[in-house]
Amino acid sequence: MEETLPPRLKVIYIGGYLNFIQQFENNSNLFDLTIAENGLTAISILQDDNSFDGIISEVFLAGMNGIEVAKMLKSKNIHYATPFILVSPERDNKFKDVAFASVVNDFYDGNIDVNDIYTRIGFIKRFNSYYTDAQETVLKVHEYKIPWDKRLFDIIVSATALLMLSPVILLVMLAIRLESKGKVYYTSKRVGTGYKIFLFYKLRSMRVGADAALKDLKHLNQYQTSTKETDVKDVCPRCAVLPEGQSCSQELYSEGKKVCEYWFYETKKKNVSSTFIKIKDDPRITRVGKFIRNTSIDELPQLINVLKGDMSIVGNRPLPLYEAEMLTSDDWSERFMGPAGITGLWQVEQRGKKGKMSEEERKALDNQYAKTYSFWGDIKLILRTIPALFQKENV
């Protein structure tokens, strides 16, 4: 009689602790594993794939911790009933109590047993299928909603502009196609209001393969303050003066290495990869691309995003995932509590300074807009945007 093999569970592992990751990889007969090092990347993956059987997250992550990831998933109705399990290489009873009081299904710390986790995920799945009422206990996180007058303005303006500018868009699409092969439009996942992830539309202004070439151009980044990389393995100076085994801040794992949260962010600041990337006279930009960028014609497809409700005409710029994951701390997360938009305070001020603006200045302007925006303030920003479109600086 043939032995029946247990079904493989498709799970996503969020974090960078290599010991745990290897244990799951070594049990490929039980798990079909997908790895995401941070919460925003995991949310993006889970948003597009409903077939996962379980979510396993480390407690302490760069940016959002494991509990915050679980709350965001549930509040957005992403994998609402999928088992969510926290893991930690160290025991922390205080944090475990907090975890069980939230939306987390289980918590494993110390030396985990992947076979136990496999069994537990299967049990939680069966329980949720029998007792669907248990899902109703999840608390909804407050989410920003665009005020009715701002939303009405967005619909009228975006629909009218798309209708009137459609001949221009079609001509530019033809010019892009004639200059270089490839799609005439560009899509990327962006993080907008309340860390909402959506598909962002632009006309293509760069040559095909531009994303792959970025790593060779990071030394030209306008936001870069240093070209010397600091390895995450370097010892944190604050931790170095403490007794052995103590840490100056919460410990997490990045690229398989243990590091305190303070030194993780200090390392990020010193490394080549800044939060924002902006390259003056970017060599990847095509001739047509340079023109449509300087006139902001490449931004016109975002009117479709506005019409769909992903963003507004005026607001904070929605960020790529790799930028947004660096802005989940209390100091900078406020920018995501206001509307995302095509143009806004940062863009107007930056163009006024001919592209010369520090990373901190940009973050501060984003936070300022989120706290003080108003309908008439938006109208003023639109009026300030129009003359800024015709500046000659390639920023």
C-alpha positions in Angstrom: 0.0 0.0 0.0 1.4 3.3 -1.1 2.0 6.0 1.6 0.0 9.1 1.1 2.2 12.2 1.1 1.0 15.3 3.1 -0.2 18.2 0.9 2.4 21.0 0.4 1.4 24.3 1.9 2.1 27.5 0.0 3.4 30.0 2.5 5.1 33.4 2.5 7.9 34.0 5.0 8.5 37.7 5.9 11.9 38.5 7.4 15.6 37.8 7.0 16.6 35.3 9.7 18.5 32.7 7.7 18.3 29.9 10.4 14.5 29.9 10.2 14.4 30.3 6.4 16.7 27.3 5.9 14.5 25.2 8.1 11.5 25.9 5.9 13.6 25.4 2.7 14.9 22.1 4.0 11.3 20.9 4.3 10.3 21.5 0.7 8.1 18.4 0.9 5.8 20.4 3.3 6.2 24.0 2.2 6.1 25.9 -1.1 8.1 28.9 0.2 8.1 32.5 -1.0 10.4 35.0 0.9 9.8 38.7 1.4 12.3 40.6 3.6 9.9 43.4 4.6 6.2 44.0 5.2 5.4 46.2 2.2 6.9 43.7 -0.3 4.9 40.9 1.4 1.6 42.9 1.2 2.2 43.6 -2.5 2.8 39.8 -3.2 -0.3 38.8 -1.1 -2.4 41.4 -2.8 -1.9 39.8 -6.2 -2.0 36.1 -5.1 -4.9 34.6 -3.2 -3.5 31.1 -3.2 -1.3 31.3 -0.1 -2.2 28.8 2.7 -0.3 30.6 5.4 1.7 33.7 6.4 4.8 33.4 8.6 6.4 36.6 9.8 9.3 37.5 12.0 8.3 39.8 14.9 10.8 42.5 14.3 11.1 43.8 10.7 12.6 46.9 9.2 9.8 49.4 9.1 6.5 47.8 10.2 6.8 45.0 12.7 5.0 41.7 12.3 1.8 42.7 14.2 1.5 45.9 12.1 1.8 43.8 8.9 -1.0 41.5 10.1 -3.3 44.4 11.0 -2.7 46.1 7.7 -3.5 42.9 5.8 -6.7 42.3 7.7 -7.9 46.0 7.5 -7.5 45.9 3.7 -9.3 42.5 3.5 -6.1 40.9 2.0 -5.9 37.2 3.0 -8.5 37.9 5.7 -8.8 34.3 6.8 -5.3 33.1 6.0 -3.4 31.9 9.1 -0.9 34.4 10.3 1.9 33.1 12.5 4.7 35.2 14.2 8.1 33.7 14.8 11.1 35.0 16.8 14.5 33.5 17.5 14.4 35.0 21.0 11.7 34.6 23.8 9.7 37.7 24.5 6.6 37.0 26.7 5.6 40.7 26.8 5.5 40.9 23.0 3.8 37.6 22.9 0.9 38.9 25.0 0.5 41.9 22.7 0.5 39.6 19.7 -2.2 37.3 21.0 -4.3 40.3 21.8 -4.2 41.4 18.1 -5.1 39.6 14.9 -2.2 37.1 15.0 -3.2 33.4 15.1 -0.1 32.0 16.8 3.4 32.8 18.1 6.5 30.6 18.0 9.8 31.7 19.7 13.1 30.2 20.5 13.9 27.1 18.4 10.9 26.5 16.2 9.7 23.2 14.8 8.5 23.6 11.2 6.5 20.4 11.5 4.5 21.9 14.4 3.9 25.1 12.3 2.8 22.9 9.3 0.2 21.1 11.6 -0.9 24.4 13.1 -1.5 26.1 9.8 -3.6 23.2 8.7 -5.7 23.3 11.9 -6.3 27.1 11.7 -7.4 26.7 8.0 -9.9 24.1 9.0 -11.1 26.1 11.9 -11.6 29.2 9.8 -13.5 27.3 7.2 -15.9 25.9 9.8 -16.2 29.1 12.0 -16.2 32.0 9.6 -17.9 34.2 12.2 -14.5 34.4 13.9 -13.3 36.7 11.1 -15.7 39.4 12.2 -13.8 40.1 15.4 -11.0 41.8 13.4 -10.8 45.5 14.0 -10.7 47.8 11.0 -7.8 50.3 10.9 -8.9 53.9 10.2 -8.2 54.7 6.6 -8.0 58.1 5.0 -10.9 58.9 2.6 -10.8 61.7 0.1 -13.3 64.4 1.1 -16.3 64.6 -1.3 -15.5 68.0 -2.7 -11.9 67.0 -3.5 -13.1 63.7 -5.0 -15.7 65.4 -7.2 -13.0 67.9 -8.4 -10.7 65.0 -9.2 -13.3 63.2 -11.3 -14.3 66.3 -13.2 -10.7 67.4 -13.9 -9.3 64.0 -14.8 -12.2 63.0 -17.1 -12.1 66.4 -18.9 -8.4 66.4 -19.2 -8.3 62.9 -20.6 -10.9 63.8 -23.2 -9.2 67.0 -24.2 -5.6 65.7 -24.1 -6.2 62.3 -25.8 -4.8 63.5 -29.2 -1.6 64.7 -27.5 -1.3 61.4 -25.6 -1.8 59.4 -28.8 0.8 61.5 -30.7 3.4 61.1 -27.9 2.7 57.3 -27.8 3.5 57.1 -31.5 6.7 59.2 -31.1 7.9 56.9 -28.3 7.2 53.8 -30.4 9.0 55.2 -33.4 12.1 56.1 -31.3 12.5 52.8 -29.5 11.0 49.4 -29.4 9.0 48.3 -26.4 5.8 49.3 -24.6 4.9 53.0 -24.9 3.7 53.0 -21.3 5.3 52.1 -18.0 3.7 50.6 -15.0 5.0 50.1 -11.5 3.7 49.3 -8.1 3.4 52.4 -5.9 2.5 53.0 -2.3 -0.1 55.8 -1.7 -2.4 56.9 1.0 -2.5 54.6 4.1 0.3 52.5 2.4 -2.2 51.4 -0.2 -0.4 49.6 -3.1 -1.6 50.2 -6.6 -0.5 50.0 -10.2 0.9 53.4 -11.3 0.8 54.5 -15.0 3.3 56.7 -16.9 4.3 57.2 -20.5 7.7 55.5 -21.0 10.5 58.1 -21.0 13.5 55.8 -20.7 15.0 53.2 -22.9 14.0 49.5 -22.4 15.9 47.9 -19.5 16.3 51.1 -17.6 15.5 49.6 -14.2 18.3 47.0 -14.6 20.8 49.8 -15.4 19.9 51.7 -12.2 22.5 50.0 -10.0 25.3 51.4 -12.2 24.1 55.0 -11.8 23.5 55.3 -8.1 26.6 57.4 -7.7 24.7 60.1 -9.7 21.8 60.2 -7.3 21.0 63.8 -6.3 19.8 62.7 -2.9 23.0 60.8 -2.2 25.1 62.3 0.6 27.8 59.7 0.7 29.4 57.3 -1.7 31.0 55.1 0.9 29.0 52.0 1.9 28.7 51.0 5.5 28.4 47.2 6.0 25.6 46.2 8.2 28.0 43.8 10.0 29.8 46.8 11.5 29.2 47.1 15.3 26.7 49.7 16.5 28.7 52.2 18.6 25.8 52.5 21.1 25.5 48.7 21.6 29.3 48.4 21.9 29.4 50.3 25.2 26.6 48.2 26.7 27.0 44.9 28.7 27.3 41.8 26.5 23.9 40.6 25.3 22.2 44.0 25.6 21.1 46.2 22.7 20.4 49.9 22.4 17.2 49.3 20.5 15.1 46.5 19.2 17.0 43.8 17.3 16.0 42.6 13.9 17.5 40.6 11.0 18.5 42.1 7.7 20.1 40.0 5.0 20.5 37.2 7.5 22.5 39.4 9.9 21.4 40.4 13.4 21.4 44.2 13.9 19.7 46.7 16.2 17.1 48.9 14.7 19.0 52.1 15.4 22.1 50.9 13.5 20.0 49.4 10.7 18.6 52.9 9.9 21.9 54.6 10.4 23.5 52.2 8.0 20.7 52.8 5.5 21.4 56.6 5.7 25.2 56.1 5.1 24.8 53.6 2.3 24.6 54.4 -1.4 21.0 53.5 -1.6 19.2 56.6 -0.4 15.5 56.6 0.3 14.7 58.7 -2.9 16.4 58.3 -6.2 16.6 61.2 -8.6 19.4 61.4 -11.3 20.1 64.7 -13.1 20.5 64.4 -16.9 19.8 60.6 -16.5 21.5 58.9 -19.5 18.7 56.3 -19.6 16.2 58.9 -20.8 15.4 59.0 -24.5 15.1 62.2 -26.6 11.3 62.0 -26.6 11.5 61.1 -22.9 13.4 64.3 -22.1 10.8 66.4 -23.8 7.8 64.7 -22.1 9.5 64.8 -18.7 10.3 68.5 -18.9 6.7 69.2 -19.9 5.3 66.5 -17.6 3.4 64.9 -20.5 4.7 61.6 -19.2 2.5 62.1 -16.1 -0.8 62.3 -18.1 -1.7 58.6 -17.8 -1.9 59.1 -14.1 -5.2 60.9 -14.8 -6.5 57.3 -15.1 -5.2 56.6 -11.6 -7.1 59.7 -10.4 -10.3 58.7 -12.2 -10.0 55.2 -10.5 -9.5 56.8 -7.1 -6.0 55.5 -6.5 -4.8 59.0 -6.1 -5.8 62.7 -6.4 -4.8 65.6 -8.6 -2.9 67.2 -5.7 -1.2 65.2 -3.0 2.0 63.6 -1.9 3.8 61.6 -4.6 3.0 57.9 -4.3 6.4 56.1 -3.8 7.9 52.9 -5.1 8.0 50.0 -2.6 11.7 50.3 -2.1 11.3 53.9 -1.0 8.1 53.5 1.0 9.6 50.7 3.2 12.1 53.2 4.5 9.4 55.6 5.6 7.4 53.6 8.1 8.9 55.2 11.2 6.7 57.7 13.2 8.8 60.6 12.0 7.9 60.1 8.3 4.8 57.9 8.1 2.6 60.9 8.4 3.0 61.6 4.7 0.9 58.5 4.0 -2.0 59.8 6.1 -2.8 62.5 3.5 -3.9 62.1 -0.2 -1.5 60.8 -2.8 -1.4 62.9 -5.9 0.1 63.8 -9.3 1.4 67.2 -8.2 1.9 68.7 -4.8 3.9 70.9 -2.4 7.1 69.0 -2.8 7.1 69.0 -6.7 6.3 72.8 -6.9 9.0 73.7 -4.3 11.6 71.4 -6.0 11.1 72.8 -9.4 11.3 76.3 -7.9 14.7 75.3 -6.6 15.7 73.8 -9.9 15.7 70.3 -8.4 18.1 71.1 -5.6 16.4 69.7 -2.5 17.6 67.4 0.3 15.9 64.2 1.3 14.9 65.7 4.7 13.4 68.8 3.0 11.3 66.6 0.8 10.0 64.4 3.6 9.2 67.5 5.7 7.2 69.1 2.9 5.3 65.8 2.4 4.4 65.7 6.1 3.5 69.4 6.0 1.0 68.8 3.1 -0.6 65.8 4.9 -1.3 68.0 8.0 -2.4 71.2 6.3 -3.9 70.4 2.9 -7.3 72.0 1.9 -9.4 72.4 -1.3 -8.4 76.0 -1.9 -4.8 75.2 -1.0 -4.8 72.6 -3.7 -6.1 75.1 -6.2 -3.2 77.4 -5.4 -0.7 74.5 -5.8 -2.2 73.7 -9.2 -1.8 77.4 -10.3 1.8 77.2 -9.1 2.4 74.0 -11.0 1.5 75.4 -14.4 4.5 77.8 -14.8 6.8 75.3 -13.2 6.1 72.8 -16.0 8.1 74.9 -18.5 11.3 75.1 -16.6 14.4 74.0 -18.6 16.2 72.1 -15.9 16.1 68.4 -16.4 15.1 67.2 -12.9 
